[in-house]
Amino acid sequence: MTHSTNHSTDRRISHWIDGQPWAGTAQRTGEVFDPATGELAARVDFAGDTEVAAAVAAAGRALPGWRDTSLAARSRVLFAFRELLAARRDELARIVSAEHGKVESDAAGEVQRGLENVEFACGAPQLLKGGFSGNVSTGVDVHSAHQPLGVVGVISPFNFPAMVPLWFVPSAIACGNTVVLKPSEKDPSAAVFLAELFAEAGLPPGVLNVLHGDKVAVDGLLEHPQVRAISFVGSTPIARYVYQTATSHGKRVQALGGAKNHMVVLPDADLDLAADAAVSAGFGSAGERCMAVSVVVAVDPVGDDLVARIAERIGRIRVGDGRKPDSEMGPLVTAAHRDRVAGYLDAGVREGATLVVDGRTVQPDGAREGFWLGPSLFDHARPGMSIYADEIFGPVLCVVRASGYQEAVELVNDNAYGNGTAIFTADGAAARRFEKDVEVGMVGVNVPIPVPVGYYSFGGWKDSLFGDSHAYGPESFHFYTRTKVVTERWPDQSHAGVNLAFPADTTRREP
């Protein structure tokens, strides 16, 4: 996405560095479109090496003061930010909808889930308590403390331009770190809005910086020696690249990758409930989310009935401009992404799947030039097909048939991804067995999108996660801190003299 002379607009989205908008002149820019109209909405400045250095330097200058700020004062900033975000959530949802394309009700839900993470981070004084053991040996005490890492980088994707930054930034700053946030260049305004709210809440300049751009900005953060950790959400190939590059430069990394989430429907399930769930989870946010259900595993003999119910519900979905109150599904984020997703429909037919609903025929309630693709449904998909193997990241739902429970579980476990899964059943024993058998990080039982609440942590297994730490919740406070253990003794005359023996518990005597 580079500068084009085919469009013109006066609106400019720029970096947020050291508590204010960047005032420089960008050598490169990108285009931000309104997905519902296809019109150019703004130009976004792309960072070069100079801008990366400026943002990291600002974060570095702010680090000593913020690291030494009391937990009470940090919490007050987070509480103030929480109140501002809650008061202006509708405004943020409109920003998300305008640049991403998702309907405003979906964008409002994204903001609400982000608020949960802010509220969790407000508990930093409790979450950062260390441990203490007194008199572990005669006159010797031991205590542990959680200390910040330093400057950290956050690289967030286009599909949740508000929620994903709120997965990471509140916890990182609550722990005493300073942050450089690199949002997606496709919908960058939400990140700047959040930075402005943090400044209004009293966050000192430089503690949160927003850097726009492409691979140049990403690589700059991955390789910069002053950046101590990287948090990333995106596709699996890029997550692997981020993990390998950043760790080779000595950084701590949590890189959340892609998904191919399976929803298993057993024969005893409520098929209306399962069909509702499959459509909601498959086509919400136009399927552009890593927790979307993209594969329904229909266990014999319910396949034909379930496919018919899903197809009937798809026919009632209202596709249109996300800002219109009647719209249920909006456009895709860019024309290139829409075309890429649409290409899978021809591929699936070539590979032998049955195209039950073709989203290319949709009649949206919106401008003809919008980036439209309606919900699509394949039946009789199989492993080995591209529509089954690839993370399509669009409104394409595949139904796979399985002969029984064991085959269904093997389908899930044989997949390279391990992000989320769900089972629909009325059998508690089967659900309990599934929870244990399935090799996936997040599991739903009669819940199609099992995204954990803010006081748990989010993350998958296998190729869906690179690194050892999940996002937000308790694991975020471990990720953004280092533990220091102090063993101390205040000597008195009873401990005078040299002792060359290995330090041990002097209160114990072997018989």
Secondary structure as UniProt FT lines:
FT   STRAND          12..13
FT   STRAND          16..17
FT   TURN            18..19
FT   STRAND          20..21
FT   STRAND          28..34
FT   TURN            35..38
FT   STRAND          39..46
FT   HELIX           49..67
FT   HELIX           71..87
FT   HELIX           89..100
FT   HELIX           104..121
FT   TURN            122..123
FT   HELIX           124..127
FT   STRAND          132..137
FT   TURN            138..139
FT   STRAND          140..148
FT   STRAND          151..155
FT   TURN            161..162
FT   HELIX           163..174
FT   TURN            175..176
FT   STRAND          178..182
FT   TURN            185..186
FT   HELIX           189..200
FT   TURN            201..202
FT   TURN            205..206
FT   STRAND          208..210
FT   HELIX           215..223
FT   TURN            225..226
FT   STRAND          227..233
FT   HELIX           236..248
FT   TURN            249..250
FT   STRAND          252..256
FT   STRAND          261..265
FT   TURN            267..268
FT   HELIX           271..283
FT   HELIX           284..287
FT   TURN            290..291
FT   STRAND          293..299
FT   TURN            300..301
FT   HELIX           303..314
FT   TURN            315..316
FT   STRAND          319..320
FT   TURN            322..323
FT   TURN            325..326
FT   HELIX           335..350
FT   TURN            351..352
FT   STRAND          354..357
FT   HELIX           359..361
FT   TURN            368..369
FT   STRAND          376..379
FT   TURN            383..384
FT   HELIX           386..389
FT   STRAND          396..402
FT   HELIX           405..414
FT   STRAND          417..418
FT   STRAND          420..424
FT   HELIX           428..437
FT   STRAND          442..445
FT   TURN            454..455
FT   STRAND          461..462
FT   TURN            463..464
FT   STRAND          465..466
FT   HELIX           473..479
FT   STRAND          481..489
FT   HELIX           493..495
FT   TURN            506..507
//
